[in-house]
Amino acid sequence: MAYSDLLATVRLDLKYALRTLLKNPVFSLAAVFTLALGIGGNTAIFTVTNALLLKSLPYRNPDELVMLNTQRHGGNDTAGSFSLNRYELIRDRNHSFSGMAEWATDSSDLTSLPASP
């Protein structure tokens, strides 16, 4: 089959597909909506996966990152955290790290207080 024959066949197929879609617009809209939903969902999932798992961390040498925890002498708590004062003390006096960062997880509970008498 020659190249020009192939192009003619593709053109005829596209004309037939367009005529068929125009004859049934409800099906056409459902097909377009389904494709848009699928493509949008895949794009969103890939964007999150790429940002969290595939890209390296935005640091100069991400393989040299370390995480520091505290543990009291004789205590069983192995996942302690720094107070803000201790973090600032370590950050200001450190000679071993090129930089430091911190994060905190807080939770709060909003409840109604009893009315005062």
C-alpha positions as CSV (number, residue, x, y, z in Angstrom):
1,M,0.0,0.0,0.0
2,A,1.4,3.3,-1.0
3,Y,1.7,6.3,1.3
4,S,-1.0,8.3,-0.6
5,D,-3.4,5.3,-0.4
6,L,-2.8,5.2,3.3
7,L,-3.6,8.9,3.7
8,A,-6.7,8.5,1.6
9,T,-7.9,5.6,3.8
10,V,-7.2,7.6,7.0
11,R,-9.1,10.6,5.6
12,L,-12.1,8.4,4.7
13,D,-12.1,6.8,8.1
14,L,-12.0,10.2,9.9
15,K,-14.9,11.4,7.8
16,Y,-16.9,8.3,8.6
17,A,-16.1,8.7,12.3
18,L,-17.1,12.4,12.3
19,R,-20.4,11.6,10.5
20,T,-21.2,8.8,13.0
21,L,-20.4,11.1,16.0
22,L,-22.6,13.9,14.6
23,K,-25.5,11.5,14.2
24,N,-25.5,10.6,17.9
25,P,-24.5,13.7,19.9
26,V,-25.5,12.2,23.3
27,F,-23.0,9.4,22.8
28,S,-20.4,11.9,21.5
29,L,-20.7,14.1,24.6
30,A,-20.6,11.0,26.9
31,A,-17.4,9.8,25.1
32,V,-15.8,13.2,25.3
33,F,-16.7,13.6,29.0
34,T,-15.4,10.1,29.8
35,L,-12.1,10.8,28.0
36,A,-11.7,14.2,29.7
37,L,-12.4,12.7,33.1
38,G,-9.9,9.9,32.5
39,I,-7.2,12.2,31.2
40,G,-7.7,14.7,34.0
41,G,-7.6,12.0,36.7
42,N,-4.4,10.5,35.3
43,T,-2.8,13.9,35.0
44,A,-3.7,14.7,38.7
45,I,-2.4,11.4,39.9
46,F,0.8,11.6,37.9
47,T,1.4,15.2,39.1
48,V,1.2,14.1,42.8
49,T,3.3,11.0,42.2
50,N,5.9,12.9,40.3
51,A,6.1,15.6,43.0
52,L,6.3,13.2,46.0
53,L,8.1,10.1,44.7
54,L,10.0,10.8,41.4
55,K,11.6,14.2,41.8
56,S,14.5,14.6,44.1
57,L,14.2,16.8,47.1
58,P,14.9,20.5,46.5
59,Y,18.2,20.5,48.3
60,R,21.8,20.6,47.1
61,N,22.7,17.1,48.3
62,P,19.5,15.3,49.1
63,D,21.3,12.0,49.9
64,E,23.1,13.8,52.8
65,L,19.9,14.7,54.7
66,V,19.6,13.5,58.2
67,M,16.7,13.7,60.8
68,L,17.4,14.4,64.4
69,N,15.3,13.3,67.3
70,T,15.6,13.6,71.1
71,Q,15.4,10.9,73.7
72,R,15.5,11.4,77.5
73,H,18.1,9.4,79.4
74,G,16.3,6.3,80.7
75,G,13.1,7.1,78.8
76,N,11.3,4.8,76.5
77,D,10.2,7.6,74.1
78,T,12.3,7.2,70.9
79,A,10.6,9.7,68.7
80,G,10.9,12.8,70.7
81,S,10.8,16.3,69.2
82,F,12.7,19.5,69.8
83,S,11.2,22.5,71.5
84,L,11.5,25.7,69.5
85,N,14.1,27.0,72.0
86,R,16.3,23.9,71.6
87,Y,15.9,24.0,67.8
88,E,17.1,27.7,67.7
89,L,20.0,26.8,70.1
90,I,21.2,24.0,67.9
91,R,20.7,26.0,64.7
92,D,22.6,29.0,66.0
93,R,25.5,27.0,67.4
94,N,25.9,24.2,64.9
95,H,29.2,23.7,63.1
96,S,28.3,20.3,61.5
97,F,25.4,21.0,59.3
98,S,25.2,23.4,56.3
99,G,21.6,24.2,57.3
100,M,18.7,23.1,59.3
101,A,14.9,23.0,58.9
102,E,12.1,22.0,61.2
103,W,8.4,21.0,61.0
104,A,5.7,20.6,63.5
105,T,2.5,18.7,63.7
106,D,-0.1,20.2,65.9
107,S,-3.7,19.3,66.5
108,S,-6.4,21.3,68.2
109,D,-9.9,20.6,69.3
110,L,-12.6,23.2,69.3
111,T,-15.3,22.5,71.8
112,S,-17.9,24.7,73.3
113,L,-17.3,25.9,76.8
114,P,-20.1,25.9,79.4
115,A,-21.8,29.2,79.8
116,S,-20.6,31.2,82.7
117,P,-23.0,31.8,85.5
